[in-house]
């Protein structure tokens, strides 16, 4: 019999809400059309931000939003995106589709969006092609309260008060699109640039994010930390609050990737196996970071993750627009459970990307909007934000899969906040339901306060603009409370949330 034992005696680390963060880049229809339509649009908007999208995003409690890239960040010159919109420079978005970027969404619009969402801010600076002065002036423009050229410019552009920048990334993927640097070269650049990311308001310190590795490039993590580490962990901590990691799941590899909606059962397991690899990556990068920061003050920020499939037929390949099925829901459920379990080191993560790009939580078409299966996983898992992790262990779980793509039947994570225990479970089987006995170490009798599920009998199930509710979150009823626990039957291909008090 499969069992899940939950240690409800000892509360472990706090799950940083920012693990449930999002990423929005000037890429395809993420910012333009997806989030921002402009004040004059017929699509209902508040100060240019789509009302329907903002409303939907507020329901999943977005904790932080990373912007403006991505690869776009290292070519972005922030002064192009301020002041009178009719006079803003039009540039070519060289990375993404070669389209015209009219800069109508810039710094002021980003902070307006974050205000509407009620989320923290994460600006990614330009180290690849920008100067130290440019980066330092951006920080001054955004955060300085007193009298200075940049603060005056901000006021002239209509914003008297400074904003709060919660996180500032010093470059993006500088091993690749951000300048093709070696780790030592980047680390020395990082040391220099981060010096000028000033904390003008000591009460609102900016957390600095150093560019970390691509997938399993442990050499990068090691060398960047080594070059930034002079004497003590405290000194390193003065230089950086986070180091990033980027990992995307493309089932058939980078060149082929594979269709978002048309896939075999073998590919289902291959995708989930690749999602599970996040655990190995976090373990291995963390063990390197531990050598320089044993007290775990530097967070590992997985600020780009998600599925990356072949774009939808007929769409601009540079726009990275893809559909989102139950398979994406499982990738999200598996990954978020992994982040929860590593909350001692993983302090932030941003799914790529928020709207219309890669593993989006929302898709739009003109005035229409749909919530994807991934959206509903974020909606259920929001209860983990800021909760304390509880230790949980599974036994009697079989290995399933096709060919060499072998995965466990179930993955889980458990947390506690305000006396409510939230259990999130994934059934990775495409075909078989699973019975599970859940028990608690204290023997305390709990009652279920809420239980929800995202599932389908078809692993390809997804929402379209004509059928927007094929997959959605519904009440979960397949459980029975028994002495010291629960008996649960988890349907195949599902993500479940059970909350008990
Ligand atoms: O999210 C799409 C792209 O993936 C980002 O711009 C880049 O950082 C990564 O390679």
Boltz pocket constraint, residues with backbone or C-beta under 6 A from the ligand:
constraints:
  - pocket:
      binder: B
      contacts: [[A, 25], [A, 69], [A, 70], [A, 71], [A, 72], [A, 172], [A, 173], [A, 304], [A, 352], [A, 353], [A, 358]]
      max_distance: 6.0
